Amino acid sequence: MTNLGTIFAVVGAQFLQDIGLTGPGLFIFFILMCAVVNLSLGSSSAQWAVTAPIFVPMLMLVGYSPEVIQTAYRIGDSVTNIITPMMSYFGLILTFALRYQKNLGLGTLIAAMLPYSIFFLIGWSALFFVWVFVFNLPVGPGSPTYFQAG
């Protein structure tokens, strides 16, 4: 075991603190990063297995609970599913769409779904920020927003 995940988490948390990116704005970049990673790694569980060992401890060291981190991850992961050919159901969606538009191609389907993806990214992110940071509501039963590293 190289413990690279732990090293990246600690160094990353220190870097975030050094540049002063520890507030709720941090989640804008995290959600966008998850959305971009989802374009090349279609499986949600595989993406979580790759990103969680680094970003969960990193963001916990900055002061956020794992529940909030996973909620932000799920937003970034879900909004780009319809525009990535790596999604397991993308071929099925393309096949059904071809039933209604015979000259539809891969690029046309992605271009048609891109506005929805952007709208959901903005909408879900706004709802997340209002829910968690404006109203200070938990993302689940008994799940705090902030985490005190001890």
C-alpha positions, 0 to 999 in steps of 0.5 A, spaced: 500 500 500 502 506 498 497 510 502 497 515 496 490 517 497 491 519 504 497 523 502 493 527 497 488 528 502 492 531 507 496 535 502 490 537 498 486 539 505 493 543 507 493 547 500 485 548 500 486 552 507 493 555 504 489 558 499 483 560 503 478 555 499 474 552 505 467 555 505 461 553 501 464 555 495 469 549 495 463 545 493 462 549 486 469 546 484 468 539 487 461 538 484 464 541 477 470 536 478 465 530 479 461 532 473 467 532 469 470 525 471 463 522 470 464 524 463 470 519 462 468 514 468 461 512 467 460 508 473 457 511 479 460 506 484 467 506 480 467 513 480 466 514 488 471 508 489 476 512 485 474 519 488 472 518 495 479 515 498 482 522 496 476 527 497 472 525 503 478 525 508 480 532 504 474 535 505 473 532 512 480 535 514 477 542 511 471 541 516 465 538 512 461 531 514 462 525 509 454 526 508 455 533 505 461 531 501 457 525 498 451 529 497 455 534 493 458 528 489 451 525 487 449 532 484 456 532 480 455 525 478 448 525 476 448 531 472 452 529 466 450 522 466 445 523 460 451 527 456 456 521 457 457 515 452 460 512 458 453 511 461 451 504 461 444 506 458 446 511 453 446 506 447 439 504 449 437 511 450 440 512 443 436 506 440 429 509 443 431 516 440 432 513 433 425 510 433 422 518 433 428 521 429 431 516 424 437 521 422 439 522 430 447 521 431 451 520 438 453 528 437 446 530 436 443 526 442 449 529 446 447 536 443 440 535 445 441 533 452 446 538 454 442 544 456 438 539 460 445 537 463 447 544 464 440 546 467 440 540 472 447 542 474 445 549 476 438 547 479 441 542 483 447 546 486 443 552 487 438 547 491 444 544 495 447 551 497 440 553 499 438 547 503 445 546 506 448 553 507 442 558 507 437 554 511 442 549 515 438 543 514 441 536 514 442 532 508 439 526 512 437 524 519 442 526 524 447 528 519 451 534 521 453 539 515 460 540 519 465 535 521 470 537 527 477 533 526 479 531 532 
